[in-house]
């Protein structure tokens, strides 16, 4: 189906996409919205014009209450938007339509959900293997539990920000291999992590769980996610309890939530899980357990020159999103609408498909050449990291950019 709003061939926001977002409208208020091409459509304004009458939750500033309504409601709103904006619709010439739309540059994005909890997984076998080879025995890179369960940790939702928000280099303790004692100061091994996140609908509250077969019914949509990492701080602190200050200072999320429904024609098979076979609660038909989302990371220097440093794909994940949800909830953990789960760094098998500077530079031993003639082992102040992703489903299904610049650390003093 074609919209009467023109969409350029290279646009991330085809009529097949219709992603979810929250934007600051011309009067300063926050509106839930969707997008076709370069036009942002206010769902609140559409309701005021007589559309979407059955969905009062769309008048709010976040999608949390609407997410509670479930997949049938999400699909129904998409269907109503498609009917209104299809070519030949009477809405094209309705005088009220102009009040419901604006150019995307006039509607800055804000976080579209209130994220109560955030968990980050470690679901890429290639990434986990690379890290294990760097810091442990290369012959036994994966820890004994890794092929039996989706490893993860609970992150910090308070420091998740929307694309375009600058990130300040963190201070912390670090201890190099030749340092007699730890030192304190700005991290010198700042890194990005190329991830895909899912925004969730709430689950049981009675200590039961979400089965792997039903898990995808809880996926409202997908985002790009950069879980910034201070590798030197992380390396010193993570034993025995895992990531803490090396991770919790900042994460960047793309503003447009690509709906679960929009990506259904982009399904693909996941890697076979036979040696070992997961325990029964994690067993899943792998023929269409994953998504074919093309991913890339560009590094822009302060003069604006970009170098694409990584091209990967979400199909590189070993543990699927359904398995991540099932494992997270199997102990009775309560999932709430608006919660975020992220995949962990997505790396492929090729040298240019690695999803972090840690891997691309092999912990600083192989400098990465940039277009401006400079090189990087880790990120420098003034660098901007840009994540992009796209799939196909009767048109390009893109996420827009997940972008943030790295600013110098704040000076610590008593």
Order of alpha helices (4+ residues) and beta strands (2+ residues): beta-beta-beta-alpha-alpha-alpha-beta-beta-beta-alpha-beta-beta-beta-beta-beta-beta-beta-beta-beta-alpha-beta-beta-beta-beta-beta-beta-alpha-beta-alpha-beta-beta-beta-beta
